[in-house]
Structures are given as structure tokens and as C-alpha cells.
Amino acid sequence: MMSTINTLSKDLQKFVDKFEPNKFKVMGRGIEVRGVSNIHDAIETAKGIIEKLKLNLRVSHNAEMVSYGAFEVCAL
């Protein structure tokens, strides 16, 4: 289990523990997962974890984030 900063919500902490990202940045309402080589698979995996665990989170991304292998996971 990965230890993270105490500022993460319970749902975000559950997501981080399950997804185990190599690199992520804590942001205001969520995290930015970085350094992903296969962005499509990573996003689908993230969405699957959120659905399976019934977490109040959403995945978002844009062209700029995709260019450096990143996406966001934020609270609803």
C-alpha cells in the first residue's frame, strides 16, 4: 500500500492504493497521474477502478495532458 499525503479524500486514497501510480501530483480537487506510457489503457483502468469501487471520482484529460502522458482524477 502506498502512503500519500493526508490531504487526499478517502475516495482518492482508495484510488491511489488500487491504481498505484508511479508518479502523481496532488492538486486542489484531485490528483494528476503522470508519466503514463499507454494513456488509453491507463484511463480505462482508472475508470474501471472508480466504477468497481463506487468512488465519487471522475477522470478527465485534454490534449496538453496527453502530450506528456497525464490525466486527472478528481472528486465529483
MONOR-V852857 format. One record per residue. N is the residue number from 1. PHI is phi in radians with two decimals (* if undefined). OMEGA is omega in radians with two decimals (NA if undefined). Layout:
n = (N	N)
phi = (PHI	PHI)
omega = (OMEGA	OMEGA)
This chain:
n = (1	2	3	4	5	6	7	8	9	10	11	12	13	14	15	16	17	18	19	20	21	22	23	24	25	26	27	28	29	30	31	32	33	34	35	36	37	38	39	40	41	42	43	44	45	46	47	48	49	50	51	52	53	54	55	56	57	58	59	60	61	62	63	64	65	66	67	68	69	70	71	72	73	74	75	76)
phi = (*	-1.49	-1.54	-2.28	-1.12	-1.15	-1.39	-1.30	-1.16	-1.02	-1.12	-1.13	-1.11	-1.06	-1.09	-1.05	-1.08	-1.43	-1.34	0.90	-1.16	-1.20	-2.40	-2.69	-2.03	-1.34	-2.12	-0.90	-1.92	-3.12	-2.32	-1.95	-1.44	-2.15	1.23	-1.53	-1.40	-1.97	-1.06	-1.07	-1.12	-1.11	-1.15	-1.11	-1.11	-1.05	-1.09	-1.13	-1.10	-1.05	-1.18	-1.08	-1.55	0.94	-1.53	-1.51	-2.34	-2.42	-1.81	-2.44	-2.81	-2.50	-1.05	-1.11	-1.11	-1.05	-1.10	-2.03	1.17	-2.39	-2.68	-1.88	-2.18	-2.22	-1.20	-1.26)
omega = (-3.11	3.08	-3.13	-3.13	-3.09	-3.10	3.14	3.05	3.12	3.14	3.11	3.12	3.09	3.13	-3.12	3.14	-3.11	-3.08	3.13	3.13	3.09	-3.13	3.00	-3.13	3.09	-3.13	-3.09	-3.07	-3.10	3.12	2.99	3.09	-3.03	3.03	-3.12	-3.12	3.11	-3.02	-3.12	-3.14	-3.13	3.13	3.11	3.09	3.12	3.12	3.12	3.11	-3.13	-3.14	-3.09	-3.10	-3.14	-3.12	3.11	-3.10	3.04	3.09	3.04	3.13	3.06	-3.06	-3.14	3.13	-3.14	-3.11	3.07	3.02	-3.10	2.99	-3.11	2.97	-3.02	3.05	3.09	NA)
